[in-house]
Amino acid sequence: MTTEVRALREFKMPDVGEGLTEAEILSWYVKPGDVVTDGQVVCEVETAKAAVELPIPYNGVVEQLHFPEGATVDVGTVIISIAVAGEAGAVPAAAPAPAAAAPAAAPEAEAEPERREVLVGYGPRTGTAQRRARRTTATAVAAPAKPAPVAAPAPVAPAAPVAPAVPVAEAPAGERPLAKPPVRKLAKDLGVDLRAVTPTGTGGVITREDLHAFAAAQAAPVAEPVVAQAPEAVQAPAPVVPAAGDVRVPIKGVRKATAQAMVASAFTAPHVTEFVQVDVTRTMKFVRKLKETGELGRDVRVSPLLLVAKALLTAIKRHPEINAQWDEASQEIVIKGQVNLGIAAATPRGLIVPNIKDAGSKTLAGLATSLGELVETARQGKTSPADMQGGTVTITNVGVFGVDTGTPILNPGEAAILAFGAVRELPWVHKGKVVPRQVTTLALSFDHRLVDGELGSRVLADVAGLLEQPKRLITWG
Protein backbone atom coordinates (compact mmCIF):
# COMPACT_ATOMS: atom_id res chain seq x y z
CA MET A 1 0.00 0.00 0.00
CA THR A 2 1.50 3.31 -1.09
CA THR A 3 1.54 6.33 1.18
CA GLU A 4 -0.06 9.41 -0.32
CA VAL A 5 1.36 12.86 0.25
CA ARG A 6 -1.14 15.16 1.91
CA ALA A 7 -1.27 18.93 1.74
CA LEU A 8 -2.81 20.86 4.62
CA ARG A 9 -5.48 23.40 3.69
CA GLU A 10 -6.65 25.96 6.26
CA PHE A 11 -10.20 27.34 6.13
CA LYS A 12 -10.62 30.77 7.70
CA MET A 13 -13.69 32.38 9.25
CA PRO A 14 -15.25 34.34 6.36
CA ASP A 15 -17.06 37.66 6.58
CA VAL A 16 -20.59 36.25 6.21
CA GLY A 17 -22.15 39.69 6.57
CA GLU A 18 -21.06 43.10 5.40
CA GLY A 19 -18.11 44.39 7.40
CA LEU A 20 -18.63 42.07 10.39
CA THR A 21 -15.53 41.37 12.46
CA GLU A 22 -16.38 38.20 14.40
CA ALA A 23 -18.73 35.22 14.64
CA GLU A 24 -19.57 32.62 17.29
CA ILE A 25 -19.31 28.92 16.46
CA LEU A 26 -22.69 27.41 17.38
CA SER A 27 -22.21 23.81 16.20
CA TRP A 28 -19.61 21.63 14.53
CA TYR A 29 -21.00 19.00 12.14
CA VAL A 30 -17.63 17.22 11.69
CA LYS A 31 -14.79 15.93 13.86
CA PRO A 32 -11.09 15.18 13.26
CA GLY A 33 -10.79 12.20 10.93
CA ASP A 34 -14.07 12.78 9.05
CA VAL A 35 -13.92 12.74 5.25
CA VAL A 36 -15.40 15.92 3.76
CA THR A 37 -16.26 16.97 0.21
CA ASP A 38 -16.32 20.30 -1.58
CA GLY A 39 -19.50 22.20 -0.63
CA GLN A 40 -20.25 20.15 2.49
CA VAL A 41 -21.50 22.18 5.48
CA VAL A 42 -19.05 21.73 8.37
CA CYS A 43 -20.35 24.17 10.99
CA GLU A 44 -22.99 26.73 11.94
CA VAL A 45 -21.92 30.18 13.13
CA GLU A 46 -23.80 33.18 14.48
CA THR A 47 -22.82 36.71 13.56
CA ALA A 48 -24.23 39.95 14.89
CA LYS A 49 -26.92 39.70 12.21
CA ALA A 50 -27.86 36.06 11.60
CA ALA A 51 -26.97 32.38 11.99
CA VAL A 52 -25.44 30.84 8.86
CA GLU A 53 -23.93 27.51 7.82
CA LEU A 54 -20.41 27.36 6.40
CA PRO A 55 -19.50 24.92 3.60
CA ILE A 56 -15.92 23.71 3.11
CA PRO A 57 -14.31 24.28 -0.34
CA TYR A 58 -12.06 21.19 -0.25
CA ASN A 59 -12.12 17.40 -0.63
CA GLY A 60 -10.13 15.76 2.12
CA VAL A 61 -9.97 14.65 5.75
CA VAL A 62 -10.55 16.87 8.79
CA GLU A 63 -7.16 17.33 10.43
CA GLN A 64 -8.01 19.75 13.24
CA LEU A 65 -10.83 21.91 14.61
CA HIS A 66 -9.14 25.00 16.03
CA PHE A 67 -12.00 26.25 18.22
CA PRO A 68 -14.74 24.57 20.29
CA GLU A 69 -18.46 25.28 20.08
CA GLY A 70 -19.31 28.54 21.80
CA ALA A 71 -16.04 30.25 20.90
CA THR A 72 -16.14 33.72 19.34
CA VAL A 73 -13.66 33.92 16.45
CA ASP A 74 -12.39 36.94 14.52
CA VAL A 75 -12.99 37.04 10.77
CA GLY A 76 -9.89 35.79 8.94
CA THR A 77 -8.85 33.37 11.70
CA VAL A 78 -8.28 29.70 10.77
CA ILE A 79 -11.09 27.57 12.22
CA ILE A 80 -10.52 24.17 10.56
CA SER A 81 -7.63 22.39 8.81
CA ILE A 82 -8.21 19.85 6.04
CA ALA A 83 -5.68 17.28 4.82
CA VAL A 84 -5.99 17.21 1.02
CA ALA A 85 -4.60 14.37 -1.11
CA GLY A 86 -1.44 15.27 -3.01
CA GLU A 87 -2.70 13.61 -6.21
CA ALA A 88 -5.57 15.24 -8.10
CA GLY A 89 -8.95 13.78 -7.25
CA ALA A 90 -7.56 11.31 -4.70
CA VAL A 91 -8.91 11.66 -1.19
CA PRO A 92 -6.98 9.57 1.36
CA ALA A 93 -8.83 7.12 3.55
CA ALA A 94 -9.57 8.17 7.10
CA ALA A 95 -7.23 7.14 9.89
CA PRO A 96 -8.11 3.89 11.75
CA ALA A 97 -9.39 5.58 14.93
CA PRO A 98 -11.80 8.01 13.23
CA ALA A 99 -12.94 5.28 10.85
CA ALA A 100 -14.01 3.13 13.79
CA ALA A 101 -16.37 5.87 14.89
CA ALA A 102 -18.05 6.15 11.50
CA PRO A 103 -20.38 3.10 11.77
CA ALA A 104 -21.94 4.48 14.96
CA ALA A 105 -22.89 7.69 13.20
CA ALA A 106 -24.07 6.11 9.97
CA PRO A 107 -27.48 4.71 11.06
CA GLU A 108 -28.68 8.05 12.38
CA ALA A 109 -27.31 9.89 9.36
CA GLU A 110 -29.25 7.58 7.03
CA ALA A 111 -32.44 8.36 8.92
CA GLU A 112 -32.22 12.07 8.19
CA PRO A 113 -32.15 12.75 4.42
CA GLU A 114 -32.45 16.42 3.60
CA ARG A 115 -31.37 19.26 1.34
CA ARG A 116 -30.38 22.44 3.13
CA GLU A 117 -29.88 25.82 1.47
CA VAL A 118 -26.89 27.75 2.75
CA LEU A 119 -26.52 31.50 2.98
CA VAL A 120 -22.87 31.77 1.99
CA GLY A 121 -20.19 29.78 0.20
CA TYR A 122 -20.42 27.10 -2.43
CA GLY A 123 -24.07 26.18 -2.87
CA PRO A 124 -26.62 23.89 -1.21
CA ARG A 125 -25.77 20.74 0.66
CA THR A 126 -27.32 17.70 -0.99
CA GLY A 127 -27.60 14.00 -0.35
CA THR A 128 -27.88 12.28 3.02
CA ALA A 129 -27.43 14.76 5.84
CA GLN A 130 -25.25 13.78 8.80
CA ARG A 131 -25.97 16.85 10.89
CA ARG A 132 -27.44 15.13 13.92
CA ALA A 133 -24.96 12.25 13.83
CA ARG A 134 -22.03 14.62 13.61
CA ARG A 135 -23.30 16.63 16.53
CA THR A 136 -22.98 13.47 18.61
CA THR A 137 -19.20 13.75 18.48
CA ALA A 138 -18.93 17.52 18.29
CA THR A 139 -18.28 17.91 22.02
CA ALA A 140 -14.75 16.56 21.59
CA VAL A 141 -13.59 18.89 18.88
CA ALA A 142 -11.22 21.38 20.39
CA ALA A 143 -8.11 19.16 20.49
CA PRO A 144 -5.97 18.38 17.41
CA ALA A 145 -6.46 15.01 15.71
CA LYS A 146 -2.78 13.99 15.90
CA PRO A 147 -2.39 13.45 19.69
CA ALA A 148 -4.81 10.47 19.51
CA PRO A 149 -7.94 9.70 21.55
CA VAL A 150 -6.72 11.23 24.83
CA ALA A 151 -6.16 14.64 23.27
CA ALA A 152 -9.78 15.86 23.50
CA PRO A 153 -9.99 16.72 27.22
CA ALA A 154 -12.12 19.78 27.80
CA PRO A 155 -13.44 21.75 24.84
CA VAL A 156 -16.81 22.22 26.55
CA ALA A 157 -15.48 23.76 29.77
CA PRO A 158 -18.45 26.23 30.12
CA ALA A 159 -20.54 23.37 31.54
CA ALA A 160 -17.97 22.65 34.30
CA PRO A 161 -19.74 24.38 37.23
CA VAL A 162 -22.88 22.26 36.91
CA ALA A 163 -21.48 19.03 35.50
CA PRO A 164 -20.43 17.43 38.85
CA ALA A 165 -24.10 17.20 39.89
CA VAL A 166 -25.00 15.19 36.77
CA PRO A 167 -23.37 11.82 36.04
CA VAL A 168 -22.43 11.71 32.37
CA ALA A 169 -23.14 7.99 32.37
CA GLU A 170 -26.88 8.80 32.36
CA ALA A 171 -26.73 9.78 28.68
CA PRO A 172 -27.06 6.84 26.23
CA ALA A 173 -23.81 6.09 24.49
CA GLY A 174 -23.50 7.46 20.98
CA GLU A 175 -26.54 9.74 21.28
CA ARG A 176 -27.01 13.46 21.79
CA PRO A 177 -30.20 15.01 23.18
CA LEU A 178 -32.57 16.60 20.69
CA ALA A 179 -32.85 20.39 20.97
CA LYS A 180 -33.13 23.35 18.62
CA PRO A 181 -30.09 25.65 18.16
CA PRO A 182 -31.48 28.48 20.37
CA VAL A 183 -32.12 25.94 23.16
CA ARG A 184 -28.60 24.54 22.82
CA LYS A 185 -27.21 28.07 23.06
CA LEU A 186 -29.29 28.76 26.19
CA ALA A 187 -28.00 25.53 27.71
CA LYS A 188 -24.41 26.71 27.14
CA ASP A 189 -25.19 30.08 28.68
CA LEU A 190 -26.75 28.40 31.74
CA GLY A 191 -24.02 25.76 31.98
CA VAL A 192 -26.56 22.92 31.73
CA ASP A 193 -25.66 19.49 30.38
CA LEU A 194 -28.52 18.64 27.99
CA ARG A 195 -28.03 14.93 28.66
CA ALA A 196 -29.30 15.44 32.19
CA VAL A 197 -32.49 17.28 31.18
CA THR A 198 -35.77 15.39 30.83
CA PRO A 199 -37.42 16.43 27.53
CA THR A 200 -41.13 17.26 27.37
CA GLY A 201 -41.34 18.44 23.77
CA THR A 202 -42.82 16.46 20.90
CA GLY A 203 -40.59 13.62 19.79
CA GLY A 204 -38.33 13.93 22.86
CA VAL A 205 -37.14 17.46 22.04
CA ILE A 206 -35.82 19.56 24.94
CA THR A 207 -37.57 22.94 25.26
CA ARG A 208 -36.56 26.25 26.87
CA GLU A 209 -39.01 25.53 29.69
CA ASP A 210 -37.26 22.20 30.37
CA LEU A 211 -33.93 24.05 30.71
CA HIS A 212 -35.28 26.72 33.06
CA ALA A 213 -37.00 24.10 35.22
CA PHE A 214 -33.81 22.04 35.42
CA ALA A 215 -31.65 25.10 36.25
CA ALA A 216 -34.08 26.18 38.98
CA ALA A 217 -34.08 22.70 40.52
CA GLN A 218 -30.29 22.53 40.47
CA ALA A 219 -29.64 26.05 41.83
CA ALA A 220 -30.05 25.26 45.55
CA PRO A 221 -28.23 21.91 45.78
CA VAL A 222 -25.41 23.05 43.52
CA ALA A 223 -24.70 26.21 45.51
CA GLU A 224 -22.33 24.77 48.15
CA PRO A 225 -20.46 22.32 45.89
CA VAL A 226 -19.70 25.11 43.47
CA VAL A 227 -18.07 27.16 46.23
CA ALA A 228 -16.14 24.13 47.46
CA GLN A 229 -14.80 23.45 43.99
CA ALA A 230 -13.77 27.05 43.41
CA PRO A 231 -10.23 26.15 42.18
CA GLU A 232 -11.72 24.08 39.31
CA ALA A 233 -14.52 26.52 38.53
CA VAL A 234 -12.04 29.38 38.00
CA GLN A 235 -10.95 27.69 34.78
CA ALA A 236 -14.40 28.15 33.22
CA PRO A 237 -14.84 31.21 30.96
CA ALA A 238 -17.70 32.68 33.01
CA PRO A 239 -19.80 31.84 36.08
CA VAL A 240 -23.29 30.75 35.14
CA VAL A 241 -25.41 29.94 38.20
CA PRO A 242 -23.95 31.56 41.35
CA ALA A 243 -25.11 30.57 44.83
CA ALA A 244 -27.57 33.46 44.98
CA GLY A 245 -29.43 32.10 41.94
CA ASP A 246 -28.28 34.81 39.53
CA VAL A 247 -27.86 33.83 35.90
CA ARG A 248 -25.16 35.44 33.77
CA VAL A 249 -25.79 35.55 30.02
CA PRO A 250 -22.80 36.40 27.81
CA ILE A 251 -23.39 39.35 25.48
CA LYS A 252 -22.78 37.89 22.03
CA GLY A 253 -24.05 37.92 18.48
CA VAL A 254 -27.28 39.79 17.83
CA ARG A 255 -27.66 41.07 21.41
CA LYS A 256 -24.15 42.51 21.41
CA ALA A 257 -24.63 44.22 18.05
CA THR A 258 -28.02 45.61 19.11
CA ALA A 259 -26.59 47.06 22.32
CA GLN A 260 -23.69 48.72 20.51
CA ALA A 261 -25.96 50.10 17.77
CA MET A 262 -28.49 51.54 20.22
CA VAL A 263 -25.80 53.23 22.32
CA ALA A 264 -24.21 54.69 19.19
CA SER A 265 -27.59 55.91 17.92
CA ALA A 266 -28.71 57.41 21.24
CA PHE A 267 -25.50 59.42 21.63
CA THR A 268 -25.02 60.35 17.96
CA ALA A 269 -28.42 61.37 16.61
CA PRO A 270 -30.40 64.04 18.50
CA HIS A 271 -33.69 62.26 19.13
CA VAL A 272 -37.10 63.93 19.20
CA THR A 273 -40.25 61.90 19.91
CA GLU A 274 -43.83 63.01 19.26
CA PHE A 275 -47.02 61.21 20.29
CA VAL A 276 -50.60 61.14 19.05
CA GLN A 277 -53.71 59.17 20.06
CA VAL A 278 -55.73 57.87 17.13
CA ASP A 279 -59.27 56.56 16.76
CA VAL A 280 -58.65 53.41 14.72
CA THR A 281 -62.18 52.00 14.89
CA ARG A 282 -62.57 52.19 11.11
CA THR A 283 -59.14 50.66 10.60
CA MET A 284 -60.05 47.65 12.76
CA LYS A 285 -63.32 47.22 10.80
CA PHE A 286 -61.36 47.45 7.55
CA VAL A 287 -58.98 44.74 8.76
CA ARG A 288 -61.93 42.44 9.57
CA LYS A 289 -63.47 43.11 6.15
CA LEU A 290 -60.22 42.26 4.34
CA LYS A 291 -59.96 39.03 6.33
CA GLU A 292 -63.56 38.01 5.64
CA THR A 293 -63.57 38.81 1.92
CA GLY A 294 -60.05 37.56 1.21
CA GLU A 295 -59.56 40.33 -1.37
CA LEU A 296 -55.81 40.38 -0.78
CA GLY A 297 -55.51 36.61 -1.26
CA ARG A 298 -56.56 33.51 0.61
CA ASP A 299 -53.16 32.82 2.18
CA VAL A 300 -52.30 36.47 2.92
CA ARG A 301 -52.20 37.42 6.59
CA VAL A 302 -54.00 40.70 7.28
CA SER A 303 -53.33 42.61 10.52
CA PRO A 304 -53.55 46.17 11.86
CA LEU A 305 -49.75 46.37 11.42
CA LEU A 306 -50.26 46.02 7.66
CA LEU A 307 -52.42 49.15 7.53
CA VAL A 308 -50.04 51.05 9.83
CA ALA A 309 -47.20 50.17 7.45
CA LYS A 310 -49.25 51.26 4.43
CA ALA A 311 -50.18 54.52 6.17
CA LEU A 312 -46.54 55.29 6.98
CA LEU A 313 -45.44 54.52 3.42
CA THR A 314 -48.18 56.77 2.05
CA ALA A 315 -47.13 59.59 4.40
CA ILE A 316 -43.50 59.19 3.28
CA LYS A 317 -44.62 59.42 -0.35
CA ARG A 318 -46.20 62.78 0.48
CA HIS A 319 -43.18 63.89 2.58
CA PRO A 320 -40.10 62.13 1.08
CA GLU A 321 -37.67 64.30 3.06
CA ILE A 322 -38.18 62.09 6.12
CA ASN A 323 -36.80 59.06 4.25
CA ALA A 324 -33.25 60.38 4.56
CA GLN A 325 -29.76 59.70 5.90
CA TRP A 326 -27.09 61.93 7.44
CA ASP A 327 -23.74 61.82 5.62
CA GLU A 328 -21.22 62.96 8.22
CA ALA A 329 -18.22 62.82 5.88
CA SER A 330 -19.67 65.14 3.25
CA GLN A 331 -21.94 67.04 5.63
CA GLU A 332 -24.96 66.33 3.45
CA ILE A 333 -28.49 65.04 3.88
CA VAL A 334 -29.14 62.13 1.50
CA ILE A 335 -32.82 61.71 0.60
CA LYS A 336 -33.26 58.06 -0.34
CA GLY A 337 -34.85 57.13 -3.66
CA GLN A 338 -36.75 54.15 -2.22
CA VAL A 339 -38.17 53.14 1.15
CA ASN A 340 -36.71 49.98 2.70
CA LEU A 341 -39.22 49.46 5.51
CA GLY A 342 -37.79 47.78 8.60
CA ILE A 343 -39.99 45.75 10.95
CA ALA A 344 -38.54 45.14 14.43
CA ALA A 345 -38.85 41.44 15.28
CA ALA A 346 -38.13 39.68 18.59
CA THR A 347 -36.36 36.34 18.04
CA PRO A 348 -34.65 33.80 20.34
CA ARG A 349 -31.32 35.39 19.36
CA GLY A 350 -32.46 38.90 20.19
CA LEU A 351 -34.09 41.85 18.44
CA ILE A 352 -33.48 42.07 14.70
CA VAL A 353 -34.82 44.53 12.11
CA PRO A 354 -35.16 42.95 8.66
CA ASN A 355 -36.57 45.24 6.00
CA ILE A 356 -38.84 45.05 2.97
CA LYS A 357 -36.93 46.37 -0.02
CA ASP A 358 -38.62 49.17 -1.98
CA ALA A 359 -41.75 48.80 0.15
CA GLY A 360 -43.14 52.10 -1.11
CA SER A 361 -43.72 50.69 -4.59
CA LYS A 362 -45.84 47.75 -3.40
CA THR A 363 -49.60 47.46 -3.52
CA LEU A 364 -51.48 46.65 -0.32
CA ALA A 365 -51.61 42.98 -1.34
CA GLY A 366 -47.90 42.94 -2.22
CA LEU A 367 -47.01 44.62 1.07
CA ALA A 368 -49.11 42.06 2.99
CA THR A 369 -47.29 39.19 1.28
CA SER A 370 -43.84 40.67 1.92
CA LEU A 371 -44.70 41.45 5.54
CA GLY A 372 -45.91 37.90 6.16
CA GLU A 373 -42.79 36.37 4.62
CA LEU A 374 -40.51 38.69 6.59
CA VAL A 375 -42.13 37.86 9.94
CA GLU A 376 -42.21 34.10 9.30
CA THR A 377 -38.56 34.02 8.20
CA ALA A 378 -37.52 35.96 11.33
CA ARG A 379 -39.44 33.60 13.62
CA GLN A 380 -37.70 30.60 12.06
CA GLY A 381 -34.30 32.25 12.58
CA LYS A 382 -33.56 32.19 8.84
CA THR A 383 -33.24 35.93 8.22
CA SER A 384 -30.20 36.52 6.01
CA PRO A 385 -27.70 39.37 6.60
CA ALA A 386 -28.80 40.98 3.31
CA ASP A 387 -32.38 41.29 4.61
CA MET A 388 -31.15 43.43 7.52
CA GLN A 389 -29.04 45.86 5.52
CA GLY A 390 -30.05 49.11 3.88
CA GLY A 391 -33.10 49.97 5.99
CA THR A 392 -34.33 53.58 5.74
CA VAL A 393 -37.27 53.78 8.19
CA THR A 394 -38.63 51.34 10.81
CA ILE A 395 -41.86 50.32 12.57
CA THR A 396 -41.78 48.70 16.02
CA ASN A 397 -45.05 47.07 17.11
CA VAL A 398 -44.98 47.36 20.91
CA GLY A 399 -48.76 46.88 21.02
CA VAL A 400 -48.42 43.10 20.68
CA PHE A 401 -47.00 43.11 24.22
CA GLY A 402 -49.91 45.15 25.59
CA VAL A 403 -47.80 48.32 25.73
CA ASP A 404 -49.48 51.64 24.92
CA THR A 405 -46.45 53.57 23.70
CA GLY A 406 -42.74 54.28 24.16
CA THR A 407 -39.86 56.39 22.92
CA PRO A 408 -38.21 54.19 20.26
CA ILE A 409 -34.51 54.64 19.53
CA LEU A 410 -33.52 55.14 15.91
CA ASN A 411 -31.73 52.41 14.04
CA PRO A 412 -28.29 53.77 13.06
CA GLY A 413 -28.38 55.51 9.69
CA GLU A 414 -32.15 56.01 9.67
CA ALA A 415 -34.06 59.25 10.15
CA ALA A 416 -37.29 57.96 11.73
CA ILE A 417 -38.92 55.08 13.62
CA LEU A 418 -42.64 54.68 14.37
CA ALA A 419 -43.92 52.84 17.46
CA PHE A 420 -47.42 51.30 17.16
CA GLY A 421 -49.08 50.82 20.55
CA ALA A 422 -51.85 48.55 21.80
CA VAL A 423 -55.39 49.09 20.48
CA ARG A 424 -57.80 49.57 23.37
CA GLU A 425 -61.50 50.35 23.72
CA LEU A 426 -61.70 53.80 25.33
CA PRO A 427 -64.33 56.52 25.81
CA TRP A 428 -63.99 58.91 22.85
CA VAL A 429 -65.85 61.93 21.58
CA HIS A 430 -67.32 60.88 18.23
CA LYS A 431 -69.88 63.00 16.36
CA GLY A 432 -70.51 65.08 19.47
CA LYS A 433 -71.09 62.12 21.79
CA VAL A 434 -68.86 60.18 24.18
CA VAL A 435 -68.90 56.61 22.93
CA PRO A 436 -66.56 53.59 23.17
CA ARG A 437 -64.04 53.57 20.30
CA GLN A 438 -60.93 51.59 19.36
CA VAL A 439 -57.95 53.84 20.18
CA THR A 440 -54.18 53.47 19.84
CA THR A 441 -51.14 55.65 20.47
CA LEU A 442 -48.46 56.30 17.86
CA ALA A 443 -44.98 57.57 18.73
CA LEU A 444 -42.60 58.90 16.07
CA SER A 445 -38.92 59.38 16.92
CA PHE A 446 -36.78 61.24 14.39
CA ASP A 447 -33.26 62.58 13.94
CA HIS A 448 -33.50 66.34 14.51
CA ARG A 449 -30.49 66.95 12.26
CA LEU A 450 -32.51 65.79 9.26
CA VAL A 451 -36.11 66.26 10.38
CA ASP A 452 -37.38 69.44 11.99
CA GLY A 453 -40.48 69.63 14.17
CA GLU A 454 -42.75 70.69 11.33
CA LEU A 455 -41.83 67.78 9.04
CA GLY A 456 -42.02 65.22 11.85
CA SER A 457 -45.41 66.55 12.95
CA ARG A 458 -46.81 66.51 9.40
CA VAL A 459 -45.74 62.90 8.86
CA LEU A 460 -47.19 61.73 12.18
CA ALA A 461 -50.45 63.63 11.56
CA ASP A 462 -50.71 62.09 8.09
CA VAL A 463 -50.30 58.57 9.47
CA ALA A 464 -52.93 59.26 12.13
CA GLY A 465 -55.37 60.72 9.58
CA LEU A 466 -55.00 57.75 7.26
CA LEU A 467 -55.69 55.30 10.09
CA GLU A 468 -58.80 57.25 11.09
CA GLN A 469 -60.03 57.09 7.46
CA PRO A 470 -58.35 53.92 6.09
CA LYS A 471 -60.23 54.00 2.76
CA ARG A 472 -57.94 56.87 1.77
CA LEU A 473 -55.09 54.34 1.79
CA ILE A 474 -56.52 52.85 -1.38
CA THR A 475 -56.91 56.28 -3.03
CA TRP A 476 -53.53 57.76 -1.95
CA GLY A 477 -51.55 54.54 -1.87
Secondary structure, DSSP 4 states (H G I P E B T S, - for coil): -PPPPEEEEEEEPP--SSS--EEEEEEES--TT-EE-TT-EEEEEE-SS-EEEEE----EEEEEE-S-TT-EEETT-EEEEEEEESSTT--PPPPHHHHHHHHHHHHHHHT-B--B--SSSS--B-SB--HHHHHHHGGG-SS-STT-GGG---TTGGGTTTGGGS-GGGSPTT---EE-HHHHHHHHHHT--GGGSPP-STTSEE-HHHHHHHHHHHHHHHHHHHHHTHHHHTTSSS--S-TT--------HHHHHHHHHHHHHHTTS-EEEEEEEEE-HHHHHHHHHHHHH-TT-TT----HHHHHHHHHHHHHHH-GGGSEEEETTTTEEEE-SS--EEE-EEETTEEE--EETTGGG--HHHHHHHHHHHHHHHHTT---GGGGSS--EEEE-GGGGT-----PPPPTT-SEEEEE---EEEEEEETTEEEEEEEEEEEEEEETTT--HHHHHHHHHHHHHHHHSTHHHHHH-
